[in-house]
Amino acid sequence: MKRSLRTIFWPDLTRRNSEAIELMDLAGSCGWKLRNTLRCFSLTNLLFSSSRRLLRDQVIGDMLSSGGKARTLVDLGSGSCDIARGLARTARRLELALTIYCIDRDKRVVDFARSVSKDGAIRIICDDALNFGAHVPEPDYVFSTHLLHHLGEGEVERLFDAVAVRCRRKFIIEDLCRSRVSHFAMTVFSPLFGFTFAPVDGPVSMTRAFTVGELKRLTAGLGDGWRVQVNKAAVGHLYILGEKVRK
């Protein structure tokens, strides 16, 4: 069945479509397109993500204000580890001892990340992000970018529960913010990255993304031990910042 132009460019995004499928999540997806997609993450994250600023303010800032103690951070759904590599360089420049555990469930993604990341402060693990506690039981910080919209029904709640129980200081979760305007922009501009999965997966990912209101409701039950805020971030993005309440 052919779709109308309105459906393609300006669809009804009232509800999240968790059943939509991204090509890069399929086990048999094209290997060279997957590698090209991973290579592009460094550029797209630099241009459109607020992750570097959030990590600088919330993680590096926290480490500096707490006397530079050795800390651990878990990067969930870490992809090519481009953000982890940048964070490790910043920590090393400031003489901060930060060990980063990057976890991704796709072996092909992990193999690529290991081929481009030789930083001794980074450990790359192949596993489901929801199992991070098996590798780092009590990380000081938990971080993810562009992971939430890949998760299915029920998995998001399980992730928040695990983070609330195990994280010791702060968690920063950034993702796409679902809106018609952002979907339109994805549909129009993602073909510029035709050598990647972006032309198909970009618009699909926006239909799978959450809104600020939805994530406020999902994080409302984390308990009295956390101070949580959900805000809009860079263009087409939002972030969740959770801070452990010190008693």
C-alpha positions in Angstrom: 0.0 0.0 0.0 1.4 3.4 -1.0 1.7 6.0 1.7 0.7 9.6 1.2 3.3 12.4 1.3 1.6 13.6 4.5 2.1 10.2 6.1 5.7 10.1 5.1 6.7 13.6 6.1 4.2 14.6 8.8 2.9 11.4 10.4 0.7 11.1 13.5 3.2 10.8 16.4 0.7 10.9 19.2 2.0 7.6 20.5 5.3 5.9 20.4 5.6 3.1 17.9 7.7 0.5 19.7 7.1 -2.1 17.0 8.8 -0.1 14.2 12.0 -1.8 13.2 15.4 -0.2 12.5 17.6 -1.9 10.0 20.7 -1.6 12.0 19.1 -3.7 14.8 18.6 -6.7 12.6 21.2 -9.4 13.0 21.5 -9.9 9.2 21.7 -6.3 8.2 24.4 -5.1 5.7 27.8 -5.1 7.4 29.4 -2.3 5.4 26.4 0.0 5.9 26.6 -0.8 9.7 30.3 0.1 9.8 29.6 3.3 7.9 26.8 4.2 10.2 29.0 3.7 13.2 31.7 5.9 11.6 29.1 8.6 11.2 28.2 8.6 14.9 31.2 10.8 15.7 30.0 13.5 13.4 26.3 13.3 14.2 26.9 13.1 17.9 29.2 16.1 17.7 26.6 18.1 15.7 23.3 17.2 17.3 24.0 15.6 20.7 24.4 17.4 24.0 26.2 14.4 25.5 29.7 15.9 25.6 28.4 19.0 27.5 26.3 16.9 29.8 29.2 14.6 30.7 31.6 17.6 31.1 29.2 19.3 33.5 27.8 16.3 35.4 30.6 13.8 35.5 33.9 15.7 35.1 32.4 18.5 37.2 31.4 16.1 39.9 34.8 14.4 40.0 36.6 17.7 40.3 34.3 18.9 43.1 34.7 15.6 45.0 38.4 15.7 45.2 39.3 13.8 42.1 38.6 10.3 43.5 38.8 7.4 41.2 35.4 6.7 39.6 33.7 4.3 37.2 31.2 5.0 34.5 29.0 2.6 32.4 28.2 3.6 28.8 25.1 1.6 27.8 24.5 0.9 24.1 27.9 2.5 23.5 28.1 2.0 19.7 31.4 3.1 18.3 32.5 4.4 21.7 33.2 7.9 20.2 31.7 9.7 23.2 33.5 7.4 25.7 36.8 8.1 23.9 36.3 11.8 24.2 35.4 11.6 27.8 38.5 9.5 28.6 40.7 12.0 26.9 39.2 14.9 28.9 39.6 13.0 32.2 43.2 12.1 31.4 44.0 15.7 30.5 42.6 16.8 33.9 44.5 13.9 35.7 41.2 12.3 36.8 41.0 8.5 37.2 37.9 7.5 35.3 37.4 3.9 34.1 34.7 3.6 31.4 32.8 0.3 30.7 31.2 0.4 27.3 28.4 -2.2 26.8 26.7 -3.1 23.5 24.8 -6.3 22.7 25.7 -6.4 19.0 29.0 -8.3 18.5 29.6 -6.6 15.2 29.3 -3.2 16.8 31.6 -4.3 19.7 34.2 -5.6 17.2 34.2 -2.3 15.4 34.5 -0.4 18.6 37.4 -2.5 19.7 39.1 -1.8 16.4 39.0 2.0 16.8 39.4 2.3 20.5 42.7 1.6 22.1 42.3 3.7 25.2 43.4 1.8 28.3 40.7 3.5 30.4 38.0 2.0 28.3 36.7 -1.6 28.7 34.4 -2.8 25.9 31.9 -5.5 26.7 29.5 -7.5 24.5 26.3 -7.9 26.5 22.8 -6.5 26.8 22.7 -3.1 28.4 20.2 -4.4 30.9 22.8 -6.8 32.3 25.4 -4.0 33.1 25.2 -5.0 36.8 26.9 -8.3 36.1 30.0 -6.4 35.0 30.0 -3.3 37.1 27.7 -3.9 40.2 27.9 -0.3 41.5 29.1 2.2 38.9 29.4 5.8 40.1 27.8 7.1 36.9 25.6 5.5 34.2 25.3 7.1 30.8 23.6 6.4 27.5 22.9 8.2 24.3 20.4 7.1 21.6 19.7 3.8 23.5 16.2 4.4 24.8 14.4 4.4 21.5 16.0 1.0 20.6 14.4 -0.6 23.7 11.1 -2.5 23.6 8.0 -2.3 25.8 9.0 -3.1 29.4 12.7 -2.8 28.8 12.8 0.9 29.5 11.2 0.4 32.9 13.7 -2.4 33.7 16.6 -0.2 32.7 15.4 2.6 35.0 14.9 0.2 37.9 18.4 -1.3 37.4 20.0 2.2 37.2 18.2 3.4 40.3 19.3 0.4 42.3 22.9 0.2 41.2 24.1 3.7 40.3 26.0 5.4 43.1 26.1 9.1 42.1 24.5 10.3 38.8 22.9 9.0 35.6 22.6 10.9 32.3 20.4 9.4 29.6 20.1 11.3 26.3 17.9 10.3 23.4 15.8 11.6 20.6 12.7 13.6 21.4 9.7 12.6 19.4 8.0 15.3 17.4 6.7 15.9 13.9 9.2 18.7 13.2 12.1 16.4 14.1 10.7 13.6 12.1 10.3 15.9 9.1 13.9 17.0 9.4 15.1 13.4 9.7 13.1 12.5 6.6 14.5 15.4 4.5 18.1 15.4 5.6 19.0 11.7 6.4 19.3 10.8 2.6 22.5 12.9 2.7 24.0 9.9 4.6 22.9 7.4 1.9 25.9 5.2 2.5 24.5 4.4 6.0 21.3 3.1 7.5 20.2 6.7 8.3 17.8 7.3 5.3 15.6 4.5 6.6 16.4 4.3 10.3 16.4 8.1 11.0 12.7 8.6 10.5 11.9 5.2 12.1 13.9 6.1 15.2 11.9 9.2 15.7 8.7 7.2 15.7 10.2 5.0 18.4 11.4 7.9 20.5 9.8 9.3 23.7 8.5 12.7 24.6 9.5 14.7 27.7 6.1 14.0 29.3 6.3 10.3 28.8 9.7 10.0 30.4 8.7 12.2 33.3 5.9 9.6 34.0 8.3 6.7 33.6 10.9 8.1 36.0 8.4 9.3 38.6 8.5 6.0 40.5 12.3 5.9 41.0 11.9 6.6 44.7 12.9 9.2 47.3 16.6 8.4 46.8 16.8 10.2 43.5 16.3 13.7 42.2 15.3 13.4 38.6 14.8 16.0 35.9 13.8 15.5 32.2 14.5 18.3 29.8 14.8 19.1 26.2 18.4 19.3 25.0 19.9 19.9 21.6 17.8 19.9 18.4 15.5 17.0 18.4 16.9 15.6 21.7 16.0 15.3 25.4 17.9 14.1 28.4 17.2 12.6 31.9 19.5 13.6 34.7 19.3 11.7 37.9 21.3 12.7 41.0 21.5 10.6 44.1 20.1 12.3 47.2 22.7 12.4 49.9 21.3 11.9 53.4 
